Amino acid sequence: GDYLKAMYLISPLEVFDQFRIDHVLVTDAMPVAYLLKHTAGWTIVKREKTGEDFYVIFARTPGAPAGSSTILQANQ
C-alpha cells in the first residue's frame, strides 16, 4: 500500500518521511519523478539511459524534510 501511495502520488512525501527514504530510483516518465524535480530538498544525482528508458536517481538534501511541492501547493 505504501508503495502505491508513493508511486501514484497519493502521499509520496509522507511515505518517504515515514520510511526515512533519502534516495529514489525511478524512470524519468513516472509521475513521482516529475514531483521530485519540483520539490525543494530533492536533487537529481544521476540520470542514465538504459534501453529506451531514462532512469533518474534523486537524493534528499541531508537533514531536509521530504519537502512540499510548489505544484501541489498551487493547486490547493
PDB file with one MODEL, atoms N, CA, C and O in Angstrom:
MODEL        1
ATOM      1  N   GLY A   1       0.805  -1.199   0.000  1.00  0.00           N
ATOM      2  CA  GLY A   1       0.000   0.000   0.000  1.00  0.00           C
ATOM      3  C   GLY A   1       0.846   1.261   0.000  1.00  0.00           C
ATOM      4  O   GLY A   1       0.527   2.228  -0.692  1.00  0.00           O
ATOM      5  N   ASP A   2       1.932   1.252   0.780  1.00  0.00           N
ATOM      6  CA  ASP A   2       2.785   2.442   0.841  1.00  0.00           C
ATOM      7  C   ASP A   2       3.482   2.703  -0.488  1.00  0.00           C
ATOM      8  O   ASP A   2       3.670   3.852  -0.888  1.00  0.00           O
ATOM      9  N   TYR A   3       3.863   1.621  -1.171  1.00  0.00           N
ATOM     10  CA  TYR A   3       4.475   1.773  -2.492  1.00  0.00           C
ATOM     11  C   TYR A   3       3.507   2.478  -3.440  1.00  0.00           C
ATOM     12  O   TYR A   3       3.898   3.401  -4.155  1.00  0.00           O
ATOM     13  N   LEU A   4       2.265   2.051  -3.445  1.00  0.00           N
ATOM     14  CA  LEU A   4       1.266   2.672  -4.321  1.00  0.00           C
ATOM     15  C   LEU A   4       1.041   4.126  -3.951  1.00  0.00           C
ATOM     16  O   LEU A   4       0.876   4.965  -4.836  1.00  0.00           O
ATOM     17  N   LYS A   5       1.032   4.442  -2.666  1.00  0.00           N
ATOM     18  CA  LYS A   5       0.877   5.831  -2.228  1.00  0.00           C
ATOM     19  C   LYS A   5       2.019   6.691  -2.753  1.00  0.00           C
ATOM     20  O   LYS A   5       1.807   7.843  -3.131  1.00  0.00           O
ATOM     21  N   ALA A   6       3.213   6.144  -2.778  1.00  0.00           N
ATOM     22  CA  ALA A   6       4.370   6.909  -3.243  1.00  0.00           C
ATOM     23  C   ALA A   6       4.402   7.030  -4.761  1.00  0.00           C
ATOM     24  O   ALA A   6       4.584   8.126  -5.291  1.00  0.00           O
ATOM     25  N   MET A   7       4.229   5.927  -5.455  1.00  0.00           N
ATOM     26  CA  MET A   7       4.389   5.932  -6.903  1.00  0.00           C
ATOM     27  C   MET A   7       3.234   6.586  -7.646  1.00  0.00           C
ATOM     28  O   MET A   7       3.423   7.111  -8.744  1.00  0.00           O
ATOM     29  N   TYR A   8       2.035   6.561  -7.060  1.00  0.00           N
ATOM     30  CA  TYR A   8       0.877   7.148  -7.735  1.00  0.00           C
ATOM     31  C   TYR A   8       0.455   8.473  -7.121  1.00  0.00           C
ATOM     32  O   TYR A   8      -0.678   8.920  -7.300  1.00  0.00           O
ATOM     33  N   LEU A   9       1.377   9.098  -6.393  1.00  0.00           N
ATOM     34  CA  LEU A   9       1.233  10.460  -5.869  1.00  0.00           C
ATOM     35  C   LEU A   9       0.049  10.655  -4.934  1.00  0.00           C
ATOM     36  O   LEU A   9      -0.541  11.734  -4.894  1.00  0.00           O
ATOM     37  N   ILE A  10      -0.296   9.624  -4.189  1.00  0.00           N
ATOM     38  CA  ILE A  10      -1.357   9.776  -3.188  1.00  0.00           C
ATOM     39  C   ILE A  10      -0.786  10.530  -1.989  1.00  0.00           C
ATOM     40  O   ILE A  10      -1.389  11.496  -1.523  1.00  0.00           O
ATOM     41  N   SER A  11       0.374  10.094  -1.487  1.00  0.00           N
ATOM     42  CA  SER A  11       1.072  10.816  -0.415  1.00  0.00           C
ATOM     43  C   SER A  11       2.555  10.427  -0.410  1.00  0.00           C
ATOM     44  O   SER A  11       3.057   9.906   0.586  1.00  0.00           O
ATOM     45  N   PRO A  12       3.254  10.680  -1.521  1.00  0.00           N
ATOM     46  CA  PRO A  12       4.633  10.204  -1.636  1.00  0.00           C
ATOM     47  C   PRO A  12       5.591  10.822  -0.626  1.00  0.00           C
ATOM     48  O   PRO A  12       6.424  10.114  -0.061  1.00  0.00           O
ATOM     49  N   LEU A  13       5.493  12.107  -0.393  1.00  0.00           N
ATOM     50  CA  LEU A  13       6.442  12.755   0.508  1.00  0.00           C
ATOM     51  C   LEU A  13       6.285  12.258   1.937  1.00  0.00           C
ATOM     52  O   LEU A  13       7.266  12.143   2.672  1.00  0.00           O
ATOM     53  N   GLU A  14       5.063  11.968   2.325  1.00  0.00           N
ATOM     54  CA  GLU A  14       4.817  11.427   3.657  1.00  0.00           C
ATOM     55  C   GLU A  14       5.397  10.018   3.793  1.00  0.00           C
ATOM     56  O   GLU A  14       5.959   9.670   4.832  1.00  0.00           O
ATOM     57  N   VAL A  15       5.257   9.210   2.740  1.00  0.00           N
ATOM     58  CA  VAL A  15       5.817   7.855   2.747  1.00  0.00           C
ATOM     59  C   VAL A  15       7.342   7.928   2.829  1.00  0.00           C
ATOM     60  O   VAL A  15       7.955   7.167   3.578  1.00  0.00           O
ATOM     61  N   PHE A  16       7.959   8.831   2.070  1.00  0.00           N
ATOM     62  CA  PHE A  16       9.415   8.972   2.114  1.00  0.00           C
ATOM     63  C   PHE A  16       9.877   9.369   3.515  1.00  0.00           C
ATOM     64  O   PHE A  16      10.882   8.857   4.008  1.00  0.00           O
ATOM     65  N   ASP A  17       9.150  10.274   4.151  1.00  0.00           N
ATOM     66  CA  ASP A  17       9.485  10.654   5.531  1.00  0.00           C
ATOM     67  C   ASP A  17       9.311   9.479   6.483  1.00  0.00           C
ATOM     68  O   ASP A  17      10.185   9.212   7.309  1.00  0.00           O
ATOM     69  N   GLN A  18       8.196   8.784   6.373  1.00  0.00           N
ATOM     70  CA  GLN A  18       7.880   7.675   7.278  1.00  0.00           C
ATOM     71  C   GLN A  18       8.974   6.609   7.264  1.00  0.00           C
ATOM     72  O   GLN A  18       9.349   6.087   8.314  1.00  0.00           O
ATOM     73  N   PHE A  19       9.479   6.288   6.087  1.00  0.00           N
ATOM     74  CA  PHE A  19      10.474   5.228   5.967  1.00  0.00           C
ATOM     75  C   PHE A  19      11.907   5.764   5.851  1.00  0.00           C
ATOM     76  O   PHE A  19      12.843   5.012   5.578  1.00  0.00           O
ATOM     77  N   ARG A  20      12.059   7.076   6.062  1.00  0.00           N
ATOM     78  CA  ARG A  20      13.379   7.740   6.017  1.00  0.00           C
ATOM     79  C   ARG A  20      14.093   7.485   4.690  1.00  0.00           C
ATOM     80  O   ARG A  20      15.297   7.227   4.660  1.00  0.00           O
ATOM     81  N   ILE A  21      13.348   7.560   3.615  1.00  0.00           N
ATOM     82  CA  ILE A  21      13.913   7.344   2.279  1.00  0.00           C
ATOM     83  C   ILE A  21      14.641   8.608   1.858  1.00  0.00           C
ATOM     84  O   ILE A  21      14.072   9.700   1.859  1.00  0.00           O
ATOM     85  N   ASP A  22      15.918   8.444   1.495  1.00  0.00           N
ATOM     86  CA  ASP A  22      16.693   9.608   1.075  1.00  0.00           C
ATOM     87  C   ASP A  22      17.210   9.508  -0.356  1.00  0.00           C
ATOM     88  O   ASP A  22      17.828  10.446  -0.860  1.00  0.00           O
ATOM     89  N   HIS A  23      16.957   8.370  -1.019  1.00  0.00           N
ATOM     90  CA  HIS A  23      17.292   8.200  -2.428  1.00  0.00           C
ATOM     91  C   HIS A  23      16.133   7.476  -3.115  1.00  0.00           C
ATOM     92  O   HIS A  23      15.528   6.562  -2.555  1.00  0.00           O
ATOM     93  N   VAL A  24      15.843   7.907  -4.334  1.00  0.00           N
ATOM     94  CA  VAL A  24      14.742   7.321  -5.098  1.00  0.00           C
ATOM     95  C   VAL A  24      15.235   7.070  -6.520  1.00  0.00           C
ATOM     96  O   VAL A  24      15.777   7.971  -7.161  1.00  0.00           O
ATOM     97  N   LEU A  25      15.048   5.849  -7.012  1.00  0.00           N
ATOM     98  CA  LEU A  25      15.394   5.479  -8.388  1.00  0.00           C
ATOM     99  C   LEU A  25      14.108   5.162  -9.123  1.00  0.00           C
ATOM    100  O   LEU A  25      13.396   4.222  -8.769  1.00  0.00           O
ATOM    101  N   VAL A  26      13.807   5.953 -10.154  1.00  0.00           N
ATOM    102  CA  VAL A  26      12.586   5.774 -10.945  1.00  0.00           C
ATOM    103  C   VAL A  26      12.881   6.102 -12.395  1.00  0.00           C
ATOM    104  O   VAL A  26      13.916   6.689 -12.709  1.00  0.00           O
ATOM    105  N   THR A  27      11.970   5.723 -13.274  1.00  0.00           N
ATOM    106  CA  THR A  27      12.107   6.163 -14.661  1.00  0.00           C
ATOM    107  C   THR A  27      11.683   7.622 -14.731  1.00  0.00           C
ATOM    108  O   THR A  27      10.852   8.091 -13.954  1.00  0.00           O
ATOM    109  N   ASP A  28      12.272   8.313 -15.671  1.00  0.00           N
ATOM    110  CA  ASP A  28      12.013   9.744 -15.819  1.00  0.00           C
ATOM    111  C   ASP A  28      10.557  10.029 -16.172  1.00  0.00           C
ATOM    112  O   ASP A  28      10.067  11.130 -15.921  1.00  0.00           O
ATOM    113  N   ALA A  29       9.863   9.059 -16.747  1.00  0.00           N
ATOM    114  CA  ALA A  29       8.479   9.260 -17.169  1.00  0.00           C
ATOM    115  C   ALA A  29       7.462   9.080 -16.037  1.00  0.00           C
ATOM    116  O   ALA A  29       6.283   9.381 -16.221  1.00  0.00           O
ATOM    117  N   MET A  30       7.896   8.599 -14.884  1.00  0.00           N
ATOM    118  CA  MET A  30       6.956   8.349 -13.785  1.00  0.00           C
ATOM    119  C   MET A  30       6.512   9.674 -13.143  1.00  0.00           C
ATOM    120  O   MET A  30       7.303  10.611 -13.035  1.00  0.00           O
ATOM    121  N   PRO A  31       5.260   9.742 -12.724  1.00  0.00           N
ATOM    122  CA  PRO A  31       4.772  10.965 -12.083  1.00  0.00           C
ATOM    123  C   PRO A  31       5.595  11.380 -10.864  1.00  0.00           C
ATOM    124  O   PRO A  31       5.775  12.575 -10.629  1.00  0.00           O
ATOM    125  N   VAL A  32       6.093  10.427 -10.091  1.00  0.00           N
ATOM    126  CA  VAL A  32       6.867  10.774  -8.902  1.00  0.00           C
ATOM    127  C   VAL A  32       8.177  11.468  -9.299  1.00  0.00           C
ATOM    128  O   VAL A  32       8.686  12.285  -8.531  1.00  0.00           O
ATOM    129  N   ALA A  33       8.729  11.167 -10.463  1.00  0.00           N
ATOM    130  CA  ALA A  33       9.937  11.854 -10.931  1.00  0.00           C
ATOM    131  C   ALA A  33       9.635  13.329 -11.178  1.00  0.00           C
ATOM    132  O   ALA A  33      10.415  14.201 -10.798  1.00  0.00           O
ATOM    133  N   TYR A  34       8.520  13.595 -11.802  1.00  0.00           N
ATOM    134  CA  TYR A  34       8.121  14.989 -12.038  1.00  0.00           C
ATOM    135  C   TYR A  34       7.947  15.727 -10.709  1.00  0.00           C
ATOM    136  O   TYR A  34       8.392  16.864 -10.558  1.00  0.00           O
ATOM    137  N   LEU A  35       7.306  15.077  -9.765  1.00  0.00           N
ATOM    138  CA  LEU A  35       7.093  15.685  -8.454  1.00  0.00           C
ATOM    139  C   LEU A  35       8.418  16.015  -7.783  1.00  0.00           C
ATOM    140  O   LEU A  35       8.600  17.130  -7.296  1.00  0.00           O
ATOM    141  N   LEU A  36       9.346  15.066  -7.750  1.00  0.00           N
ATOM    142  CA  LEU A  36      10.614  15.306  -7.064  1.00  0.00           C
ATOM    143  C   LEU A  36      11.461  16.369  -7.754  1.00  0.00           C
ATOM    144  O   LEU A  36      12.220  17.080  -7.096  1.00  0.00           O
ATOM    145  N   LYS A  37      11.336  16.484  -9.078  1.00  0.00           N
ATOM    146  CA  LYS A  37      12.057  17.543  -9.799  1.00  0.00           C
ATOM    147  C   LYS A  37      11.600  18.923  -9.342  1.00  0.00           C
ATOM    148  O   LYS A  37      12.355  19.890  -9.440  1.00  0.00           O
ATOM    149  N   HIS A  38      10.373  19.021  -8.845  1.00  0.00           N
ATOM    150  CA  HIS A  38       9.793  20.304  -8.461  1.00  0.00           C
ATOM    151  C   HIS A  38       9.591  20.435  -6.950  1.00  0.00           C
ATOM    152  O   HIS A  38       8.795  21.256  -6.495  1.00  0.00           O
ATOM    153  N   THR A  39      10.306  19.632  -6.185  1.00  0.00           N
ATOM    154  CA  THR A  39      10.159  19.647  -4.737  1.00  0.00           C
ATOM    155  C   THR A  39      11.469  20.075  -4.089  1.00  0.00           C
ATOM    156  O   THR A  39      12.526  19.504  -4.358  1.00  0.00           O
ATOM    157  N   ALA A  40      11.385  21.083  -3.237  1.00  0.00           N
ATOM    158  CA  ALA A  40      12.566  21.555  -2.514  1.00  0.00           C
ATOM    159  C   ALA A  40      13.131  20.419  -1.672  1.00  0.00           C
ATOM    160  O   ALA A  40      12.380  19.635  -1.091  1.00  0.00           O
ATOM    161  N   GLY A  41      14.457  20.334  -1.608  1.00  0.00           N
ATOM    162  CA  GLY A  41      15.100  19.313  -0.798  1.00  0.00           C
ATOM    163  C   GLY A  41      15.462  18.050  -1.561  1.00  0.00           C
ATOM    164  O   GLY A  41      16.097  17.158  -0.998  1.00  0.00           O
ATOM    165  N   TRP A  42      15.075  17.949  -2.827  1.00  0.00           N
ATOM    166  CA  TRP A  42      15.403  16.790  -3.661  1.00  0.00           C
ATOM    167  C   TRP A  42      16.173  17.255  -4.886  1.00  0.00           C
ATOM    168  O   TRP A  42      15.804  18.248  -5.512  1.00  0.00           O
ATOM    169  N   THR A  43      17.240  16.546  -5.230  1.00  0.00           N
ATOM    170  CA  THR A  43      18.027  16.873  -6.416  1.00  0.00           C
ATOM    171  C   THR A  43      18.313  15.603  -7.212  1.00  0.00           C
ATOM    172  O   THR A  43      18.327  14.499  -6.667  1.00  0.00           O
ATOM    173  N   ILE A  44      18.538  15.781  -8.497  1.00  0.00           N
ATOM    174  CA  ILE A  44      18.924  14.665  -9.356  1.00  0.00           C
ATOM    175  C   ILE A  44      20.425  14.468  -9.202  1.00  0.00           C
ATOM    176  O   ILE A  44      21.204  15.399  -9.405  1.00  0.00           O
ATOM    177  N   VAL A  45      20.827  13.253  -8.842  1.00  0.00           N
ATOM    178  CA  VAL A  45      22.252  12.962  -8.708  1.00  0.00           C
ATOM    179  C   VAL A  45      22.784  12.149  -9.874  1.00  0.00           C
ATOM    180  O   VAL A  45      23.991  12.121 -10.115  1.00  0.00           O
ATOM    181  N   LYS A  46      21.883  11.481 -10.604  1.00  0.00           N
ATOM    182  CA  LYS A  46      22.317  10.724 -11.767  1.00  0.00           C
ATOM    183  C   LYS A  46      21.143  10.480 -12.689  1.00  0.00           C
ATOM    184  O   LYS A  46      20.018  10.248 -12.247  1.00  0.00           O
ATOM    185  N   ARG A  47      21.423  10.535 -13.969  1.00  0.00           N
ATOM    186  CA  ARG A  47      20.416  10.238 -14.994  1.00  0.00           C
ATOM    187  C   ARG A  47      21.087   9.312 -15.999  1.00  0.00           C
ATOM    188  O   ARG A  47      22.175   9.611 -16.490  1.00  0.00           O
ATOM    189  N   GLU A  48      20.453   8.204 -16.304  1.00  0.00           N
ATOM    190  CA  GLU A  48      21.082   7.200 -17.161  1.00  0.00           C
ATOM    191  C   GLU A  48      20.066   6.593 -18.113  1.00  0.00           C
ATOM    192  O   GLU A  48      18.931   6.300 -17.736  1.00  0.00           O
ATOM    193  N   LYS A  49      20.494   6.411 -19.343  1.00  0.00           N
ATOM    194  CA  LYS A  49      19.621   5.770 -20.332  1.00  0.00           C
ATOM    195  C   LYS A  49      19.927   4.282 -20.355  1.00  0.00           C
ATOM    196  O   LYS A  49      21.080   3.870 -20.487  1.00  0.00           O
ATOM    197  N   THR A  50      18.885   3.493 -20.224  1.00  0.00           N
ATOM    198  CA  THR A  50      19.001   2.042 -20.304  1.00  0.00           C
ATOM    199  C   THR A  50      17.947   1.566 -21.291  1.00  0.00           C
ATOM    200  O   THR A  50      16.749   1.656 -21.021  1.00  0.00           O
ATOM    201  N   GLY A  51      18.385   1.067 -22.418  1.00  0.00           N
ATOM    202  CA  GLY A  51      17.431   0.685 -23.455  1.00  0.00           C
ATOM    203  C   GLY A  51      16.724   1.925 -23.963  1.00  0.00           C
ATOM    204  O   GLY A  51      17.363   2.878 -24.409  1.00  0.00           O
ATOM    205  N   GLU A  52      15.411   1.905 -23.894  1.00  0.00           N
ATOM    206  CA  GLU A  52      14.635   3.056 -24.350  1.00  0.00           C
ATOM    207  C   GLU A  52      14.217   3.969 -23.208  1.00  0.00           C
ATOM    208  O   GLU A  52      13.613   5.013 -23.451  1.00  0.00           O
ATOM    209  N   ASP A  53      14.524   3.601 -21.973  1.00  0.00           N
ATOM    210  CA  ASP A  53      14.099   4.382 -20.810  1.00  0.00           C
ATOM    211  C   ASP A  53      15.251   5.185 -20.223  1.00  0.00           C
ATOM    212  O   ASP A  53      16.417   4.802 -20.317  1.00  0.00           O
ATOM    213  N   PHE A  54      14.885   6.320 -19.608  1.00  0.00           N
ATOM    214  CA  PHE A  54      15.825   7.091 -18.818  1.00  0.00           C
ATOM    215  C   PHE A  54      15.499   6.839 -17.359  1.00  0.00           C
ATOM    216  O   PHE A  54      14.343   6.941 -16.948  1.00  0.00           O
ATOM    217  N   TYR A  55      16.512   6.509 -16.578  1.00  0.00           N
ATOM    218  CA  TYR A  55      16.350   6.328 -15.140  1.00  0.00           C
ATOM    219  C   TYR A  55      16.981   7.510 -14.431  1.00  0.00           C
ATOM    220  O   TYR A  55      18.017   8.023 -14.854  1.00  0.00           O
ATOM    221  N   VAL A  56      16.348   7.934 -13.353  1.00  0.00           N
ATOM    222  CA  VAL A  56      16.818   9.087 -12.601  1.00  0.00           C
ATOM    223  C   VAL A  56      16.966   8.685 -11.144  1.00  0.00           C
ATOM    224  O   VAL A  56      16.089   8.035 -10.577  1.00  0.00           O
ATOM    225  N   ILE A  57      18.087   9.078 -10.541  1.00  0.00           N
ATOM    226  CA  ILE A  57      18.273   8.879  -9.111  1.00  0.00           C
ATOM    227  C   ILE A  57      18.171  10.247  -8.447  1.00  0.00           C
ATOM    228  O   ILE A  57      18.902  11.178  -8.787  1.00  0.00           O
ATOM    229  N   PHE A  58      17.255  10.348  -7.499  1.00  0.00           N
ATOM    230  CA  PHE A  58      17.084  11.565  -6.717  1.00  0.00           C
ATOM    231  C   PHE A  58      17.671  11.342  -5.332  1.00  0.00           C
ATOM    232  O   PHE A  58      17.611  10.235  -4.797  1.00  0.00           O
ATOM    233  N   ALA A  59      18.240  12.395  -4.754  1.00  0.00           N
ATOM    234  CA  ALA A  59      18.742  12.320  -3.386  1.00  0.00           C
ATOM    235  C   ALA A  59      18.150  13.484  -2.601  1.00  0.00           C
ATOM    236  O   ALA A  59      18.033  14.603  -3.101  1.00  0.00           O
ATOM    237  N   ARG A  60      17.786  13.192  -1.376  1.00  0.00           N
ATOM    238  CA  ARG A  60      17.275  14.232  -0.487  1.00  0.00           C
ATOM    239  C   ARG A  60      18.466  14.957   0.128  1.00  0.00           C
ATOM    240  O   ARG A  60      19.441  14.321   0.527  1.00  0.00           O
ATOM    241  N   THR A  61      18.396  16.255   0.205  1.00  0.00           N
ATOM    242  CA  THR A  61      19.424  17.031   0.863  1.00  0.00           C
ATOM    243  C   THR A  61      19.491  16.581   2.317  1.00  0.00           C
ATOM    244  O   THR A  61      18.463  16.539   2.993  1.00  0.00           O
ATOM    245  N   PRO A  62      20.699  16.240   2.819  1.00  0.00           N
ATOM    246  CA  PRO A  62      20.798  15.762   4.203  1.00  0.00           C
ATOM    247  C   PRO A  62      20.142  16.722   5.196  1.00  0.00           C
ATOM    248  O   PRO A  62      20.390  17.927   5.182  1.00  0.00           O
ATOM    249  N   GLY A  63      19.309  16.158   6.047  1.00  0.00           N
ATOM    250  CA  GLY A  63      18.623  16.944   7.062  1.00  0.00           C
ATOM    251  C   GLY A  63      17.366  17.648   6.586  1.00  0.00           C
ATOM    252  O   GLY A  63      16.622  18.205   7.394  1.00  0.00           O
ATOM    253  N   ALA A  64      17.120  17.628   5.277  1.00  0.00           N
ATOM    254  CA  ALA A  64      15.939  18.312   4.745  1.00  0.00           C
ATOM    255  C   ALA A  64      14.710  17.431   4.907  1.00  0.00           C
ATOM    256  O   ALA A  64      14.791  16.211   4.762  1.00  0.00           O
ATOM    257  N   PRO A  65      13.574  18.048   5.208  1.00  0.00           N
ATOM    258  CA  PRO A  65      12.338  17.267   5.209  1.00  0.00           C
ATOM    259  C   PRO A  65      12.032  16.833   3.782  1.00  0.00           C
ATOM    260  O   PRO A  65      12.652  17.323   2.838  1.00  0.00           O
ATOM    261  N   ALA A  66      11.097  15.934   3.620  1.00  0.00           N
ATOM    262  CA  ALA A  66      10.747  15.468   2.275  1.00  0.00           C
ATOM    263  C   ALA A  66      10.360  16.646   1.395  1.00  0.00           C
ATOM    264  O   ALA A  66      10.520  16.585   0.176  1.00  0.00           O
ATOM    265  N   GLY A  67       9.859  17.703   1.987  1.00  0.00           N
ATOM    266  CA  GLY A  67       9.529  18.906   1.237  1.00  0.00           C
ATOM    267  C   GLY A  67       8.077  18.957   0.851  1.00  0.00           C
ATOM    268  O   GLY A  67       7.303  18.034   1.103  1.00  0.00           O
ATOM    269  N   SER A  68       7.737  20.049   0.241  1.00  0.00           N
ATOM    270  CA  SER A  68       6.388  20.192  -0.287  1.00  0.00           C
ATOM    271  C   SER A  68       6.516  20.727  -1.701  1.00  0.00           C
ATOM    272  O   SER A  68       7.332  21.606  -1.974  1.00  0.00           O
ATOM    273  N   SER A  69       5.747  20.219  -2.545  1.00  0.00           N
ATOM    274  CA  SER A  69       5.826  20.599  -3.947  1.00  0.00           C
ATOM    275  C   SER A  69       5.135  21.924  -4.175  1.00  0.00           C
ATOM    276  O   SER A  69       4.030  22.154  -3.683  1.00  0.00           O
ATOM    277  N   THR A  70       5.784  22.786  -4.916  1.00  0.00           N
ATOM    278  CA  THR A  70       5.156  24.059  -5.267  1.00  0.00           C
ATOM    279  C   THR A  70       3.982  23.806  -6.206  1.00  0.00           C
ATOM    280  O   THR A  70       3.044  24.602  -6.245  1.00  0.00           O
ATOM    281  N   ILE A  71       4.020  22.717  -6.958  1.00  0.00           N
ATOM    282  CA  ILE A  71       2.924  22.378  -7.857  1.00  0.00           C
ATOM    283  C   ILE A  71       1.682  22.022  -7.048  1.00  0.00           C
ATOM    284  O   ILE A  71       0.592  22.516  -7.339  1.00  0.00           O
ATOM    285  N   LEU A  72       1.832  21.183  -6.051  1.00  0.00           N
ATOM    286  CA  LEU A  72       0.683  20.793  -5.234  1.00  0.00           C
ATOM    287  C   LEU A  72       0.131  21.970  -4.462  1.00  0.00           C
ATOM    288  O   LEU A  72      -1.085  22.094  -4.316  1.00  0.00           O
ATOM    289  N   GLN A  73       1.001  22.844  -3.959  1.00  0.00           N
ATOM    290  CA  GLN A  73       0.519  23.999  -3.211  1.00  0.00           C
ATOM    291  C   GLN A  73      -0.275  24.937  -4.113  1.00  0.00           C
ATOM    292  O   GLN A  73      -1.277  25.509  -3.684  1.00  0.00           O
ATOM    293  N   ALA A  74       0.163  25.096  -5.347  1.00  0.00           N
ATOM    294  CA  ALA A  74      -0.528  25.993  -6.259  1.00  0.00           C
ATOM    295  C   ALA A  74      -1.920  25.477  -6.614  1.00  0.00           C
ATOM    296  O   ALA A  74      -2.819  26.269  -6.898  1.00  0.00           O
ATOM    297  N   ASN A  75      -2.105  24.164  -6.599  1.00  0.00           N
ATOM    298  CA  ASN A  75      -3.394  23.584  -6.965  1.00  0.00           C
ATOM    299  C   ASN A  75      -4.354  23.446  -5.803  1.00  0.00           C
ATOM    300  O   ASN A  75      -5.512  23.088  -6.015  1.00  0.00           O
ATOM    301  N   GLN A  76      -3.923  23.713  -4.594  1.00  0.00           N
ATOM    302  CA  GLN A  76      -4.800  23.523  -3.437  1.00  0.00           C
ATOM    303  C   GLN A  76      -5.637  24.750  -3.179  1.00  0.00           C
ATOM    304  O   GLN A  76      -6.434  24.767  -2.241  1.00  0.00           O
TER     305      GLN A  76
ENDMDL
END
